[in-house]
Amino acid sequence: MVKPIIIAVGAIPAIVALLIIFPLITKPDIPYSAANPNDTIEIEYTKHQLKKISFGVTERVEPLKTEILLIKNDGELKYTVTKEGYPQPEIKSELNEEKLRRLTALIKETGFIAIPSESFPVKDDVTDYQKSNVKITLNGKTNQVHWPEQNATEKFIPPIIFMVESQLDQFIKQIGE
């Protein structure tokens, strides 16, 4: 029979672990306090809607639409669209400080800047797809990642890439409204 003192001693680490894990589980957001006012960030996010055109022996990939979102450290947003080779007027906006700090915290806390910029090859049978690119400069360190949509490649694309993409797409949607 196990003595009660042994059970009590064994329960202490379990209780401490629960006290540490419980706040992490109940708060799914990344704390924006992870970013400090001295952080400098610049983001260039590009989305291409591509179509593969076959000429029998040769193939060419042609952009149908290109969207570029540029976020500067002061919260300035610039959004440009090129449709079928014709540039549309540039849209400028501002990103409030809280949203910029949340985005910076997301990138810092998830280690996005350390993701290798490996290639995600597009499957041969895919003709229409979206390819995205994000170039982030955080505190002087730059990383650039290119990826197609998940159904256009056989490689696994890390969820953190989609999380950052989703956040940047929300900014584009806000500018368009």
C-alpha positions as CSV (number, residue, x, y, z in Angstrom):
1,M,0.0,0.0,0.0
2,V,1.3,3.4,-0.9
3,K,1.8,5.9,1.9
4,P,-0.2,9.2,1.8
5,I,3.0,11.2,2.0
6,I,4.3,9.7,-1.3
7,I,1.1,10.6,-3.0
8,A,1.2,14.2,-1.6
9,V,4.9,14.6,-2.8
10,G,4.0,13.2,-6.2
11,A,1.0,15.5,-6.5
12,I,3.0,18.7,-6.0
13,P,4.8,18.7,-9.4
14,A,1.5,17.9,-11.1
15,I,-0.3,20.8,-9.4
16,V,2.6,23.2,-10.3
17,A,2.5,22.0,-13.9
18,L,-1.3,22.6,-14.0
19,L,-0.8,26.2,-12.6
20,I,1.7,26.9,-15.4
21,I,-0.2,25.2,-18.3
22,F,-3.7,26.4,-17.5
23,P,-3.1,30.1,-18.4
24,L,-1.4,29.1,-21.6
25,I,-4.2,26.9,-22.7
26,T,-7.0,29.3,-21.9
27,K,-5.4,32.2,-23.7
28,P,-5.0,31.3,-27.4
29,D,-3.8,34.7,-28.5
30,I,-0.2,35.7,-28.6
31,P,0.4,38.5,-26.0
32,Y,1.1,41.7,-27.8
33,S,3.3,42.6,-24.8
34,A,5.9,40.3,-26.5
35,A,6.7,43.2,-28.8
36,N,8.5,46.1,-27.2
37,P,8.5,49.8,-28.4
38,N,12.1,49.4,-29.6
39,D,11.2,46.7,-32.2
40,T,11.4,47.8,-35.8
41,I,9.5,45.9,-38.4
42,E,8.8,46.2,-42.1
43,I,6.7,43.7,-44.0
44,E,6.2,43.2,-47.8
45,Y,3.4,40.8,-48.6
46,T,2.7,39.7,-52.2
47,K,0.0,37.5,-53.5
48,H,-0.1,36.3,-57.1
49,Q,-3.0,34.6,-58.8
50,L,-1.3,32.5,-61.4
51,K,-2.4,30.6,-64.4
52,K,-0.2,28.0,-66.3
53,I,-0.6,28.4,-70.0
54,S,0.6,25.5,-72.2
55,F,1.8,26.0,-75.8
56,G,2.2,22.3,-76.5
57,V,5.8,21.8,-75.9
58,T,6.4,24.8,-73.7
59,E,4.6,26.2,-70.7
60,R,4.4,29.7,-69.2
61,V,3.0,30.9,-65.9
62,E,1.1,34.2,-66.3
63,P,0.0,36.4,-63.4
64,L,-3.7,37.2,-63.6
65,K,-3.7,39.4,-60.5
66,T,-0.9,40.6,-58.2
67,E,-1.5,42.3,-54.8
68,I,1.3,43.9,-52.8
69,L,0.9,45.1,-49.2
70,L,3.7,47.1,-47.7
71,I,3.7,47.8,-43.9
72,K,6.2,50.2,-42.6
73,N,7.4,50.5,-39.0
74,D,5.3,53.6,-38.3
75,G,2.1,51.7,-39.3
76,E,1.9,53.2,-42.8
77,L,0.2,50.7,-45.2
78,K,0.5,50.8,-49.0
79,Y,-1.6,48.5,-51.1
80,T,-1.2,48.1,-54.8
81,V,-3.0,45.8,-57.2
82,T,-2.1,44.8,-60.8
83,K,-4.9,43.1,-62.8
84,E,-4.0,41.5,-66.1
85,G,-0.9,43.6,-66.4
86,Y,-2.6,47.0,-65.6
87,P,-1.8,48.6,-62.3
88,Q,-4.6,50.0,-60.2
89,P,-4.3,53.2,-58.1
90,E,-2.3,52.7,-54.9
91,I,-4.3,52.8,-51.7
92,K,-2.7,54.2,-48.5
93,S,-3.8,53.7,-45.0
94,E,-2.6,53.6,-41.4
95,L,-2.3,50.6,-39.1
96,N,-2.9,51.5,-35.4
97,E,-0.2,50.9,-33.0
98,E,-1.9,48.1,-31.2
99,K,-2.4,46.0,-34.4
100,L,1.2,46.6,-35.4
101,R,2.4,45.5,-32.0
102,R,0.2,42.3,-32.2
103,L,1.6,41.5,-35.6
104,T,5.1,42.1,-34.4
105,A,4.5,39.9,-31.4
106,L,3.0,37.2,-33.6
107,I,6.2,37.2,-35.7
108,K,8.5,37.3,-32.7
109,E,6.8,34.7,-30.5
110,T,6.3,32.2,-33.3
111,G,9.8,32.4,-34.7
112,F,8.6,33.3,-38.1
113,I,11.8,35.1,-38.9
114,A,13.7,31.8,-38.4
115,I,11.6,29.8,-40.9
116,P,13.9,28.6,-43.7
117,S,13.0,30.1,-47.0
118,E,12.8,26.7,-48.6
119,S,11.0,26.1,-51.8
120,F,7.6,24.6,-52.1
121,P,7.4,23.2,-55.6
122,V,4.1,23.4,-57.5
123,K,2.6,20.1,-58.7
124,D,2.8,19.6,-62.5
125,D,-1.0,19.1,-62.9
126,V,-2.0,22.4,-61.2
127,T,-2.9,25.2,-63.7
128,D,-4.6,27.9,-61.5
129,Y,-3.2,28.7,-58.1
130,Q,-2.2,31.4,-55.7
131,K,1.4,31.9,-54.8
132,S,2.3,34.2,-51.8
133,N,5.5,35.8,-50.6
134,V,6.3,37.6,-47.4
135,K,9.5,39.5,-46.7
136,I,9.9,40.5,-43.1
137,T,12.6,42.7,-41.6
138,L,12.5,42.5,-37.8
139,N,15.1,44.5,-35.9
140,G,17.5,44.4,-38.8
141,K,17.1,40.7,-39.6
142,T,15.4,39.8,-42.9
143,N,13.6,36.6,-43.9
144,Q,11.7,36.0,-47.1
145,V,9.4,33.0,-47.5
146,H,7.6,31.9,-50.8
147,W,4.7,29.4,-50.8
148,P,1.8,28.3,-53.0
149,E,-1.6,27.4,-51.6
150,Q,-1.5,24.1,-49.9
151,N,-3.5,22.2,-52.6
152,A,-0.9,23.2,-55.2
153,T,2.1,21.6,-53.6
154,E,2.8,18.2,-52.1
155,K,5.0,19.6,-49.3
156,F,3.6,20.5,-45.9
157,I,3.4,24.2,-45.4
158,P,3.8,25.1,-41.7
159,P,0.6,26.5,-40.0
160,I,2.5,29.6,-38.8
161,I,2.8,30.7,-42.4
162,F,-0.9,30.5,-42.8
163,M,-1.4,32.4,-39.5
164,V,0.7,35.3,-40.7
165,E,-0.9,35.2,-44.1
166,S,-4.4,35.3,-42.5
167,Q,-3.5,38.3,-40.5
168,L,-2.1,40.2,-43.5
169,D,-5.2,39.3,-45.6
170,Q,-7.3,40.9,-42.9
171,F,-5.4,44.1,-43.3
172,I,-6.0,43.9,-47.1
173,K,-9.7,43.4,-46.5
174,Q,-9.8,46.4,-44.1
175,I,-8.2,48.6,-46.7
176,G,-10.6,47.5,-49.4
177,E,-13.7,48.4,-47.3
